[in-house]
Every structure is written in structure tokens, then in C-alpha cells.
């Protein structure tokens, strides 16, 4: 499974939605993911990809990890996975 598909699956699970209801351009708040859901999503992403998301990921200008949209999360995870390879 690609990084994109795995990230979408994780986010869909946190939002209690089917995978086909989640698209890259969607914002997490549009999906009904609150701050607790965001934390749970981060933990699931870290576990799935064996990466460590910066603790200040909610401030992308400081962390370089943008959690605004599904696409930005996918891009950040792809970058982190590439760096750890």
C-alpha cells in the first residue's frame, strides 16, 4: 500500500468514514477530526511508518510538518519516510 493510501486509511479511520469519503484536498476539520483525533492520527501515522512527527506539527512554519489538509499530511509523511530510508 502506498504512503498516500495508508495515510488516507488512517485519517478515514479516525474520522469514522469510509476511505472513499476522504480526498487529499480535504481539511481535517472538514472531516470532523478534533484535537484528540489529530493526536490519535499522529500516533497511528508514527506507528504505521516508523517515524516521529515533530511535537509542534500543528505549527507547520516551525516544524515543517503541515497537518492542515490530507494532502499536506501525505506530503510530509512521504518526505519523512524518504529521509529515514
N, C-alpha and C positions, 0 to 999 in steps of 0.2 A: 504494500500500500504506500502511495506517495505521501510526502510530508503534507501536502495540501489536503488530501483526503483524510489523513489521520487527524489533523488539526480540526477540520470541519466536523469529523465524527465526535471528537472530544467536546467541542463547543455545542454541538447539537444535543449531546447527552446532558450537558449542564443546563441547557435551555429547555430540556424535556420536549425536544422537537425531533422530527424525522430529519435525516441527513439532507434529503432533497428540499427541505424548507429553509436551509441555511445557504446563503450565497456569499461570495467573497466581499461584495460591496456593502454588506450589512454591518451596522454598528452593534456593539454588544448590548447597549441599552435598548435597541430596537428588538433584540431577541429576548428581552426580559431578564438578562443576566445582571444581577445586582452585585454589590461589592463582595459578598460571600461567594457567590457563584464565580466571580472573577478569580478569587483566591483558589477556589477548588479547581477551576480551569487551569490556572498556572501550575498547581501541584500535579495535575494529570498530564499536562504537557511536559513538565520536567521529568516525570517518571517514564512517559512514553518514548522520549527522545534522549534520555540520559544527559540532560543539560541543566544548567542553573540559570533561571530567569533572574535578572537583576532585581533586587528588592524594591527599587524605585521605578519599576516598569510602568507605573501609572503616570510617570513624568518622563515621556519619551525623549524630551530635549536633553535630559540628564543621563538617561540610561541607554539610549539607542534602541530600546525595545518598545515599539509602539503597539499598544493594546486597544487602539481606537476602533478598528474595523477587523473583520475576519481576515481580509487580505493583508492588512498590516501585520497581524499576528503570524500569518503564514510566512510572509517575507522575513520577519525577524527570526522565526524558528529555522527556516531554511538557512539563513546566514549563520546562526549559532551552530547548527549541525555541520555545516561546511567548515567552520572554524575549528570544531572539535575533531574533525576527521584527520 
